[in-house]
C-alpha cells in the first residue's frame, strides 16, 4: 500500500482508511518525530507538530511502515515504543526498499 501511495495510485486518505488509521499532530519532545500505537481497532499515528512539512511527510511514511509490517500486533498491541531499534531498523529498511522500487 505504501508503494501505491508513493506511486500516486492512491491518496494518503485511502491508505489511512485501508489501515483504519488516523493521524494526530501533537507537541512532542524534540527527539521524537512520532510514534504509532494500536487501540480499539484503530492505528493511531502521532506526529510531532514541530517538524517541518517534509519531516512530517517522512515520519508519516515511517509510521505507516510499522503498520504495514504488522509490527503493532507483534508486540501485543501495547503502546509502540519508538526506541525499539529492531522495529525501527525494519521499518526504515522497508521504506528504503519501496522508495528504490518506485524510483526505478
Ligand atoms: Zn519507528
Backbone and ligand atoms as CSV (ligand in chain L), in Angstrom:
chain,resi,resn,atom,element,x,y,z
A,1,UNK,N,N,0.816,-1.213,0.000
A,1,UNK,CA,C,0.000,0.000,0.000
A,1,UNK,C,C,0.849,1.264,0.000
A,2,UNK,N,N,1.934,1.263,0.777
A,2,UNK,CA,C,2.810,2.444,0.812
A,2,UNK,C,C,3.393,2.683,-0.580
A,3,UNK,N,N,3.702,1.590,-1.248
A,3,UNK,CA,C,4.252,1.695,-2.600
A,3,UNK,C,C,3.241,2.400,-3.515
A,4,UNK,N,N,1.984,1.992,-3.416
A,4,UNK,CA,C,0.940,2.613,-4.236
A,4,UNK,C,C,0.797,4.095,-3.900
A,5,UNK,N,N,0.943,4.413,-2.619
A,5,UNK,CA,C,0.852,5.813,-2.193
A,5,UNK,C,C,1.972,6.626,-2.834
A,6,UNK,N,N,3.191,6.079,-2.778
A,6,UNK,CA,C,4.345,6.789,-3.340
A,6,UNK,C,C,4.258,6.898,-4.858
A,7,UNK,N,N,3.597,5.938,-5.478
A,7,UNK,CA,C,3.439,5.972,-6.935
A,7,UNK,C,C,2.301,6.900,-7.347
A,8,UNK,N,N,1.553,7.371,-6.365
A,8,UNK,CA,C,0.446,8.266,-6.671
A,8,UNK,C,C,-0.811,7.537,-7.125
A,9,UNK,N,N,-0.842,6.217,-6.922
A,9,UNK,CA,C,-2.008,5.425,-7.328
A,9,UNK,C,C,-3.153,5.619,-6.329
A,10,UNK,N,N,-2.786,5.779,-5.055
A,10,UNK,CA,C,-3.784,6.033,-4.014
A,10,UNK,C,C,-3.366,7.273,-3.225
A,11,UNK,N,N,-4.309,7.836,-2.470
A,11,UNK,CA,C,-4.008,9.029,-1.673
A,11,UNK,C,C,-3.686,8.627,-0.235
A,12,UNK,N,N,-3.195,9.581,0.525
A,12,UNK,CA,C,-2.920,9.320,1.935
A,12,UNK,C,C,-4.209,8.935,2.655
A,13,UNK,N,N,-5.319,9.593,2.280
A,13,UNK,CA,C,-6.590,9.253,2.927
A,13,UNK,C,C,-6.989,7.811,2.611
A,14,UNK,N,N,-6.728,7.354,1.403
A,14,UNK,CA,C,-7.027,5.960,1.033
A,14,UNK,C,C,-6.290,4.992,1.949
A,15,UNK,N,N,-5.004,5.247,2.153
A,15,UNK,CA,C,-4.199,4.313,2.942
A,15,UNK,C,C,-4.619,4.367,4.416
A,16,UNK,N,N,-5.002,5.545,4.885
A,16,UNK,CA,C,-5.470,5.665,6.272
A,16,UNK,C,C,-6.779,4.890,6.443
A,17,UNK,N,N,-7.660,5.004,5.466
A,17,UNK,CA,C,-8.918,4.249,5.532
A,17,UNK,C,C,-8.644,2.751,5.518
A,18,UNK,N,N,-7.729,2.345,4.636
A,18,UNK,CA,C,-7.410,0.930,4.465
A,18,UNK,C,C,-6.912,0.317,5.775
A,19,UNK,N,N,-6.062,1.039,6.477
A,19,UNK,CA,C,-5.494,0.508,7.719
A,19,UNK,C,C,-6.263,0.970,8.957
A,20,UNK,N,N,-7.404,1.607,8.735
A,20,UNK,CA,C,-8.182,2.151,9.847
A,20,UNK,C,C,-7.265,2.973,10.756
A,21,UNK,N,N,-6.568,3.889,10.129
A,21,UNK,CA,C,-5.564,4.681,10.835
A,21,UNK,C,C,-5.963,6.149,10.877
A,22,UNK,N,N,-5.455,6.836,11.866
A,22,UNK,CA,C,-5.717,8.258,11.992
A,22,UNK,C,C,-4.423,8.965,12.400
A,23,UNK,N,N,-4.258,10.196,11.964
A,23,UNK,CA,C,-3.038,10.944,12.285
A,23,UNK,C,C,-3.379,12.101,13.216
A,24,UNK,N,N,-2.629,12.202,14.292
A,24,UNK,CA,C,-2.794,13.336,15.201
A,24,UNK,C,C,-1.467,14.089,15.286
A,25,UNK,N,N,-1.531,15.400,15.241
A,25,UNK,CA,C,-0.325,16.219,15.378
A,25,UNK,C,C,-0.268,16.774,16.789
A,26,UNK,N,N,0.861,16.524,17.457
A,26,UNK,CA,C,0.988,16.919,18.861
A,26,UNK,C,C,2.338,17.572,19.121
A,27,UNK,N,N,2.402,18.294,20.212
A,27,UNK,CA,C,3.683,18.831,20.660
A,27,UNK,C,C,4.428,17.699,21.352
A,28,UNK,N,N,5.518,17.241,20.753
A,28,UNK,CA,C,6.305,16.164,21.349
A,28,UNK,C,C,7.698,16.679,21.664
A,29,UNK,N,N,8.428,15.983,22.532
A,29,UNK,CA,C,9.827,16.362,22.774
A,29,UNK,C,C,10.600,16.368,21.455
A,30,UNK,N,N,11.614,17.190,21.377
A,30,UNK,CA,C,12.324,17.414,20.123
A,30,UNK,C,C,12.938,16.138,19.558
A,31,UNK,N,N,13.293,15.173,20.423
A,31,UNK,CA,C,13.956,13.959,19.937
A,31,UNK,C,C,12.968,12.945,19.353
A,32,UNK,N,N,11.685,13.203,19.501
A,32,UNK,CA,C,10.690,12.256,18.994
A,32,UNK,C,C,10.028,12.809,17.735
A,33,UNK,N,N,10.168,12.081,16.629
A,33,UNK,CA,C,9.486,12.503,15.403
A,33,UNK,C,C,8.025,12.093,15.425
A,34,UNK,N,N,7.806,10.916,15.991
A,34,UNK,CA,C,6.444,10.427,16.049
A,34,UNK,C,C,6.412,9.004,16.561
A,35,UNK,N,N,5.217,8.482,16.734
A,35,UNK,CA,C,5.081,7.082,17.120
A,35,UNK,C,C,3.691,6.615,16.724
A,36,UNK,N,N,3.489,5.343,16.887
A,36,UNK,CA,C,2.214,4.788,16.480
A,36,UNK,C,C,1.802,3.715,17.489
A,37,UNK,N,N,0.508,3.651,17.759
A,37,UNK,CA,C,0.021,2.582,18.621
A,37,UNK,C,C,-1.362,2.137,18.159
A,38,UNK,N,N,-1.705,0.952,18.591
A,38,UNK,CA,C,-2.940,0.326,18.175
A,38,UNK,C,C,-3.880,0.302,19.369
A,39,UNK,N,N,-5.073,0.869,19.196
A,39,UNK,CA,C,-6.003,0.919,20.316
A,39,UNK,C,C,-7.425,0.768,19.799
A,40,UNK,N,N,-8.131,-0.205,20.303
A,40,UNK,CA,C,-9.524,-0.455,19.909
A,40,UNK,C,C,-9.708,-0.451,18.396
A,41,UNK,N,N,-8.923,-1.275,17.732
A,41,UNK,CA,C,-9.028,-1.454,16.278
A,41,UNK,C,C,-8.573,-0.249,15.459
A,42,UNK,N,N,-8.030,0.749,16.104
A,42,UNK,CA,C,-7.563,1.917,15.359
A,42,UNK,C,C,-6.047,2.050,15.483
A,43,UNK,N,N,-5.395,2.295,14.358
A,43,UNK,CA,C,-3.971,2.604,14.362
A,43,UNK,C,C,-3.810,4.112,14.527
A,44,UNK,N,N,-3.315,4.521,15.654
A,44,UNK,CA,C,-3.159,5.955,15.928
A,44,UNK,C,C,-1.719,6.372,15.649
A,45,UNK,N,N,-1.564,7.263,14.699
A,45,UNK,CA,C,-0.238,7.784,14.363
A,45,UNK,C,C,-0.112,9.169,14.996
A,46,UNK,N,N,0.901,9.338,15.822
A,46,UNK,CA,C,1.134,10.636,16.450
A,46,UNK,C,C,2.376,11.253,15.814
A,47,UNK,N,N,2.233,12.467,15.327
A,47,UNK,CA,C,3.344,13.150,14.657
A,47,UNK,C,C,3.694,14.421,15.432
A,48,UNK,N,N,4.981,14.642,15.599
A,48,UNK,CA,C,5.442,15.847,16.290
A,48,UNK,C,C,5.110,17.093,15.454
A,49,UNK,N,N,4.340,17.952,16.026
A,49,UNK,CA,C,3.873,19.145,15.332
A,49,UNK,C,C,4.997,20.135,15.021
A,50,UNK,N,N,6.134,19.972,15.683
A,50,UNK,CA,C,7.242,20.908,15.479
A,50,UNK,C,C,8.116,20.563,14.276
A,51,UNK,N,N,7.808,19.458,13.607
A,51,UNK,CA,C,8.604,19.072,12.439
A,51,UNK,C,C,8.248,19.950,11.242
A,52,UNK,N,N,9.176,19.997,10.289
A,52,UNK,CA,C,8.883,20.704,9.034
A,52,UNK,C,C,7.919,19.862,8.206
A,53,UNK,N,N,7.392,20.448,7.141
A,53,UNK,CA,C,6.462,19.736,6.270
A,53,UNK,C,C,7.071,18.436,5.736
A,54,UNK,N,N,8.326,18.531,5.265
A,54,UNK,CA,C,8.993,17.346,4.708
A,54,UNK,C,C,9.217,16.279,5.771
A,55,UNK,N,N,9.625,16.729,6.961
A,55,UNK,CA,C,9.864,15.781,8.059
A,55,UNK,C,C,8.571,15.086,8.465
A,56,UNK,N,N,7.492,15.836,8.462
A,56,UNK,CA,C,6.188,15.239,8.792
A,56,UNK,C,C,5.842,14.162,7.779
A,57,UNK,N,N,6.061,14.468,6.502
A,57,UNK,CA,C,5.758,13.505,5.445
A,57,UNK,C,C,6.569,12.221,5.646
A,58,UNK,N,N,7.863,12.402,5.893
A,58,UNK,CA,C,8.748,11.249,6.103
A,58,UNK,C,C,8.314,10.439,7.312
A,59,UNK,N,N,7.950,11.136,8.382
A,59,UNK,CA,C,7.582,10.446,9.614
A,59,UNK,C,C,6.273,9.677,9.436
A,60,UNK,N,N,5.333,10.272,8.707
A,60,UNK,CA,C,4.072,9.566,8.442
A,60,UNK,C,C,4.359,8.274,7.683
A,61,UNK,N,N,5.231,8.340,6.676
A,61,UNK,CA,C,5.594,7.141,5.919
A,61,UNK,C,C,6.235,6.097,6.827
A,62,UNK,N,N,7.107,6.563,7.707
A,62,UNK,CA,C,7.787,5.667,8.634
A,62,UNK,C,C,6.777,4.955,9.546
A,63,UNK,N,N,5.829,5.706,10.078
A,63,UNK,CA,C,4.831,5.101,10.973
A,63,UNK,C,C,3.909,4.158,10.192
A,64,UNK,N,N,3.602,4.529,8.942
A,64,UNK,CA,C,2.791,3.640,8.102
A,64,UNK,C,C,3.528,2.322,7.850
A,65,UNK,N,N,4.857,2.404,7.742
A,65,UNK,CA,C,5.647,1.183,7.541
A,65,UNK,C,C,5.508,0.246,8.740
A,66,UNK,N,N,5.495,0.810,9.943
A,66,UNK,CA,C,5.273,-0.023,11.141
A,66,UNK,C,C,3.937,-0.751,11.027
A,67,UNK,N,N,2.925,-0.037,10.560
A,67,UNK,CA,C,1.593,-0.632,10.438
A,67,UNK,C,C,1.597,-1.707,9.355
A,68,UNK,N,N,2.174,-1.345,8.203
A,68,UNK,CA,C,2.168,-2.268,7.067
A,68,UNK,C,C,2.957,-3.541,7.374
A,69,UNK,N,N,3.986,-3.430,8.178
A,69,UNK,CA,C,4.800,-4.596,8.543
A,69,UNK,C,C,4.169,-5.369,9.698
A,70,UNK,N,N,3.012,-4.911,10.130
A,70,UNK,CA,C,2.283,-5.618,11.177
A,70,UNK,C,C,3.041,-5.673,12.494
A,71,UNK,N,N,3.860,-4.682,12.736
A,71,UNK,CA,C,4.696,-4.706,13.937
A,71,UNK,C,C,3.887,-4.433,15.195
A,72,UNK,N,N,2.763,-3.766,15.044
A,72,UNK,CA,C,1.985,-3.408,16.228
A,72,UNK,C,C,1.360,-4.641,16.860
A,73,UNK,N,N,0.975,-5.599,16.014
A,73,UNK,CA,C,0.381,-6.830,16.531
A,73,UNK,C,C,1.446,-7.702,17.173
A,74,UNK,N,N,2.649,-7.645,16.586
A,74,UNK,CA,C,3.741,-8.474,17.103
A,74,UNK,C,C,4.096,-8.121,18.543
A,75,UNK,N,N,3.860,-6.910,18.928
A,75,UNK,CA,C,4.228,-6.560,20.292
A,75,UNK,C,C,2.997,-6.390,21.156
A,76,UNK,N,N,1.973,-7.147,20.785
A,76,UNK,CA,C,0.829,-7.307,21.677
A,76,UNK,C,C,-0.019,-6.060,21.882
A,77,UNK,N,N,-0.077,-5.252,20.860
A,77,UNK,CA,C,-0.963,-4.080,20.897
A,77,UNK,C,C,-0.626,-3.076,21.987
A,78,UNK,N,N,0.510,-3.257,22.603
A,78,UNK,CA,C,0.899,-2.288,23.623
A,78,UNK,C,C,1.346,-0.998,22.953
A,79,UNK,N,N,1.462,-0.001,23.702
A,79,UNK,CA,C,1.960,1.267,23.185
A,79,UNK,C,C,3.267,1.009,22.440
A,80,UNK,N,N,3.326,1.479,21.220
A,80,UNK,CA,C,4.520,1.219,20.440
A,80,UNK,C,C,5.643,2.150,20.870
A,81,UNK,N,N,6.704,1.533,21.251
A,81,UNK,CA,C,7.841,2.309,21.742
A,81,UNK,C,C,8.784,2.613,20.589
A,82,UNK,N,N,8.959,3.871,20.286
A,82,UNK,CA,C,9.782,4.208,19.123
A,82,UNK,C,C,11.261,4.034,19.392
A,83,UNK,N,N,11.610,3.580,20.559
A,83,UNK,CA,C,13.017,3.315,20.837
A,83,UNK,C,C,13.399,1.860,20.601
A,84,UNK,N,N,12.450,1.038,20.178
A,84,UNK,CA,C,12.774,-0.359,19.907
A,84,UNK,C,C,13.527,-0.430,18.584
A,85,UNK,N,N,14.843,-0.581,18.674
A,85,UNK,CA,C,15.700,-0.485,17.493
A,85,UNK,C,C,15.367,-1.497,16.417
A,86,UNK,N,N,15.042,-2.690,16.834
A,86,UNK,CA,C,14.760,-3.749,15.868
A,86,UNK,C,C,13.650,-3.319,14.920
A,87,UNK,N,N,12.593,-2.786,15.453
A,87,UNK,CA,C,11.457,-2.388,14.633
A,87,UNK,C,C,11.772,-1.121,13.842
A,88,UNK,N,N,12.575,-0.259,14.438
A,88,UNK,CA,C,12.973,0.956,13.741
A,88,UNK,C,C,13.752,0.605,12.481
A,89,UNK,N,N,14.713,-0.287,12.635
A,89,UNK,CA,C,15.530,-0.748,11.509
A,89,UNK,C,C,14.674,-1.361,10.425
A,90,UNK,N,N,13.806,-2.251,10.854
A,90,UNK,CA,C,12.959,-2.983,9.919
A,90,UNK,C,C,12.094,-2.003,9.124
A,91,UNK,N,N,11.504,-1.038,9.810
A,91,UNK,CA,C,10.625,-0.069,9.153
A,91,UNK,C,C,11.418,0.788,8.174
A,92,UNK,N,N,12.610,1.225,8.590
A,92,UNK,CA,C,13.425,2.088,7.726
A,92,UNK,C,C,13.922,1.343,6.487
A,93,UNK,N,N,14.333,0.092,6.677
A,93,UNK,CA,C,14.796,-0.710,5.547
A,93,UNK,C,C,13.661,-0.942,4.556
A,94,UNK,N,N,12.506,-1.220,5.096
A,94,UNK,CA,C,11.336,-1.478,4.263
A,94,UNK,C,C,11.017,-0.255,3.398
A,95,UNK,N,N,11.035,0.917,4.016
A,95,UNK,CA,C,10.750,2.162,3.286
A,95,UNK,C,C,11.779,2.419,2.190
A,96,UNK,N,N,13.046,2.187,2.537
A,96,UNK,CA,C,14.129,2.395,1.574
A,96,UNK,C,C,13.919,1.518,0.350
A,97,UNK,N,N,13.556,0.276,0.607
A,97,UNK,CA,C,13.346,-0.694,-0.455
A,97,UNK,C,C,12.213,-0.225,-1.366
A,98,UNK,N,N,11.107,0.183,-0.779
A,98,UNK,CA,C,9.962,0.637,-1.575
A,98,UNK,C,C,10.344,1.862,-2.399
A,99,UNK,N,N,11.059,2.803,-1.766
A,99,UNK,CA,C,11.411,4.037,-2.474
A,99,UNK,C,C,12.279,3.745,-3.673
A,100,UNK,N,N,13.207,2.786,-3.532
A,100,UNK,CA,C,14.048,2.376,-4.656
A,100,UNK,C,C,13.185,1.834,-5.783
A,101,UNK,N,N,12.253,0.987,-5.427
A,101,UNK,CA,C,11.372,0.362,-6.430
A,101,UNK,C,C,10.546,1.408,-7.167
A,102,UNK,N,N,10.101,2.411,-6.428
A,102,UNK,CA,C,9.236,3.431,-7.035
A,102,UNK,C,C,10.030,4.308,-7.987
A,103,UNK,N,N,11.275,4.612,-7.620
A,103,UNK,CA,C,12.118,5.477,-8.456
A,103,UNK,C,C,12.493,4.770,-9.755
A,104,UNK,N,N,12.714,3.460,-9.682
A,104,UNK,CA,C,13.126,2.706,-10.881
A,104,UNK,C,C,12.039,2.675,-11.955
L,1,ZN,ZN,ZN,9.511,3.943,14.249
